[in-house]
Amino acid sequence: PLPWATNTFPTLSTIWALSLLTLLAIGLAYEWTQGALEWSK
């Protein structure tokens, strides 16, 4: 990581990582729920 970025915005990378993980989690949960619903039918 860049020193100026980490020193000026220490939470920017954390928020970015959390947002990506959240999107991935929501996507996997949505696909899993849709697949489970279709599979249970």
Backbone bond lengths (Angstrom), bond angles and torsions (degrees), N, CA, C in turn:
res aa  C-N    CA-C-N  psi(-1)  N-CA   C-N-CA  omega(-1)  CA-C   N-CA-C  phi
1 P - - - 1.477 - - 1.528 111.53 -
2 L 1.307 116.06 152.63 1.463 119.84 -179.12 1.527 110.51 -76.97
3 P 1.347 117.05 136.41 1.476 120.77 -178.23 1.526 112.61 -58.92
4 W 1.349 116.72 -42.30 1.465 119.22 -177.98 1.528 110.86 -67.92
5 A 1.315 116.49 -33.37 1.463 119.95 -179.25 1.529 110.24 -70.60
6 T 1.330 116.19 -42.89 1.463 119.95 -178.13 1.524 110.85 -71.82
7 N 1.328 116.67 -33.01 1.462 120.02 -179.22 1.526 111.43 -77.01
8 T 1.334 117.11 -37.50 1.460 120.06 -177.91 1.521 111.22 -82.31
9 F 1.326 116.37 -44.78 1.457 120.53 -179.76 1.535 109.66 -125.61
10 P 1.344 116.89 83.33 1.470 120.52 -176.87 1.526 112.70 -70.26
11 T 1.327 117.14 -21.15 1.463 119.69 -176.59 1.524 111.71 -101.25
12 L 1.333 117.28 -2.86 1.467 120.18 -177.07 1.526 110.59 -63.96
13 S 1.328 116.43 -48.36 1.470 119.94 -179.48 1.522 110.66 -65.44
14 T 1.339 116.21 -35.60 1.468 119.92 179.80 1.519 110.46 -66.17
15 I 1.334 116.90 -45.62 1.466 121.12 178.99 1.526 109.94 -63.36
16 W 1.325 117.37 -40.30 1.471 121.79 179.44 1.516 110.33 -62.91
17 A 1.336 116.88 -45.74 1.468 121.02 -179.91 1.529 110.41 -65.11
18 L 1.316 116.95 -43.09 1.466 120.66 -179.64 1.522 110.78 -64.88
19 S 1.329 117.52 -38.28 1.468 120.61 179.71 1.523 110.25 -66.05
20 L 1.340 116.83 -41.86 1.467 120.07 178.80 1.523 110.66 -64.73
21 L 1.330 117.23 -44.35 1.465 120.94 179.30 1.525 110.67 -63.79
22 T 1.338 116.62 -37.75 1.464 120.34 179.52 1.522 110.46 -65.65
23 L 1.336 116.66 -44.18 1.464 120.15 178.78 1.518 110.69 -62.31
24 L 1.333 116.95 -42.24 1.463 120.81 179.09 1.523 110.32 -64.68
25 A 1.320 117.22 -42.26 1.464 121.09 -179.45 1.526 110.52 -64.12
26 I 1.339 117.00 -44.17 1.466 121.11 179.29 1.520 110.14 -64.43
27 G 1.324 116.61 -41.67 1.465 120.47 179.33 1.515 111.47 -63.17
28 L 1.334 116.93 -45.96 1.464 120.44 179.33 1.524 110.63 -65.20
29 A 1.318 117.62 -41.70 1.467 121.21 179.61 1.521 110.36 -63.93
30 Y 1.337 117.21 -42.16 1.460 120.72 179.38 1.518 110.79 -63.78
31 E 1.324 116.45 -48.27 1.467 120.63 179.23 1.524 110.69 -61.79
32 W 1.335 117.23 -39.88 1.466 121.02 -178.20 1.521 110.40 -67.70
33 T 1.347 116.21 -42.92 1.465 119.56 -179.66 1.523 110.41 -66.81
34 Q 1.325 117.31 -43.61 1.464 120.49 178.71 1.530 110.31 -63.06
35 G 1.315 116.53 -43.75 1.458 120.83 179.73 1.522 110.97 -64.98
36 A 1.349 117.16 -39.40 1.459 121.10 -179.93 1.528 110.02 -67.01
37 L 1.337 116.17 -40.66 1.462 119.87 -179.66 1.522 110.37 -65.58
38 E 1.325 115.86 -44.60 1.468 119.55 -179.77 1.530 110.67 -68.71
39 W 1.332 116.42 -34.29 1.458 120.40 -177.66 1.533 110.76 -75.15
40 S 1.348 115.98 -31.97 1.469 119.42 -178.80 1.524 110.65 -74.01
41 K 1.325 116.47 -23.94 1.463 118.95 179.19 1.527 108.54 -69.05
